[in-house]
């Protein structure tokens, strides 16, 4: 599969998907020591549009896999020489994305189950019903597609994080796109719903990362906080536009609806386990130092370090940005107001770090002090 250099993660993920669509997704290897079974299975699969190769032994199958790519392998469990059970791990070592369906006798289910634990997708008992074969092949194809896409996304995420870490000093806070394609798409859709939210997530991410670096947190935590800042408001995709754009004060019910964006965001992002602590930071970005925040009313050190930083960064950007119901505040006025909130909304240490970052003028795209 052709891989492109990582520049824009969304483009790279789309390219990976396109390459997958052109990959050997319709190629199947049928492995069985009985010629009649090989012939019957290959004929049926060809009528379903698949490109089929056959092998009469485990050794022949591994030789084919070593020089060519297949999307799926149908493999007999019991064969002379190398058994199907031994073929499975060796085949996956050659191609980790290969989908495998085992063919087994009715009384051999225990061995088939062992093959599943080694990485096979499914097993079928002989004699194979053609309808069962077609259903199993389609299931295996879909499972393979998901696994290949997930592997591509995970690889791109690792490459992007490494690239952005190396460039951190040179770029001095330049945009760090994190390769979570679905989340990035949702962020763009969310910000398109509200003119006043455009660019908010990026600015919060940059301010939060600058605060974390000012506090001399380790590079991994800085990266995690930056990611959380970029994704912290993704849940607003589920908030009604009439509420987001309301030009006046919100009712109690409307405010409760807005607060629900934290839960919605966590529901969206929770399957992305590789985000790690970023999910906890997103969970805490509306918690207040004095315990008056939401959604859990956490206080002081029960709030994650990332959550405390995001609260400061989010408050600064919200107050200095145009809203439907008010004009933006200047950086000086905002810092004066947030000073009064130190010990209530903000941890005093986070206010001091925010103050230093804003006064230092190192974050692009935010208001400067006079």
Beta strands, then each sheet from edge to edge (+ up, - down):
strand 1: 27-31
strand 2: 51-55
strand 3: 72-76
strand 4: 99-104
strand 5: 122-125
sheet 1: 2+ 1+ 3+ 4+ 5+
end
